[in-house]
Amino acid sequence: MMQTGTVRFGATDISYSVKYSVRREQVGISVSPDKSVEIMAPADTPEVKIREIARRKAAWIYEQIQWFDRLSLIDMTKEYVSGETFLYLGRQYRLKVICNGTGPKIKLSGGYFEVTIPEGIDVNDQKDLVRKALLQWYCSHAEERIKPILARNARRLGIEMPPLNIKYQLKRWGSCTKDGMININVRIAMAPMSQVEYVVVHELCHLIHREHSAEFWALVRRVLPDYEIRKERLLENGWKYVL
């Protein structure tokens, strides 16, 4: 059984479809890359409850749609050649590929990412080597930067420091698992530290409140009183953080 509805957020009308299932126990919402919105609900869920949930989640739905809008702006055609620019902690650095070493080796020197690779490598293999070197560098440095933030804010929340996993993701900036592990997107290392801290605190607070409830956002605000500014900056600029 399928039905449709509309929820308004600001001046925007958001259409959604509702899919009922006898196997579902809770209401869930998904936003697809084509920006279609689907609400999955248990078979006996009243329509009025669906509308209320859509209204409460309108801001979150709108954010997901905005993200997919910005995702279309991302330049996915990085060539990993000298002259390209990459962000690190909000600053822009130019890539310099040096083909005279045994590498791959990478260092941040002045305003450059210097990547040294062996000579005589096929162009496609060269790009792959440079990309892997950059990804490894970002993962290592993201972990170094994030661990102190994680430890400091875990203490503020009165919880133990959770295990941390840094990995590449296209869409999500962070997540936490049922067993308490924090996953952080390596691309956040391209953002200024204020946005990095917002993502870390956001996921830490999910260890206490799993849903984006009023209690969850109140806890985020207690830790980061200016979280809304940080969140908005990440929404505005996240499409630039391309690796």
Summary of the structure (lengths in Angstrom):
residues: 243
radius of gyration: 21.1
end to end distance: 42.1
largest distance: 67.9
contacts: 700
relative contact order: 0.10
helix: 42%
strand: 25%
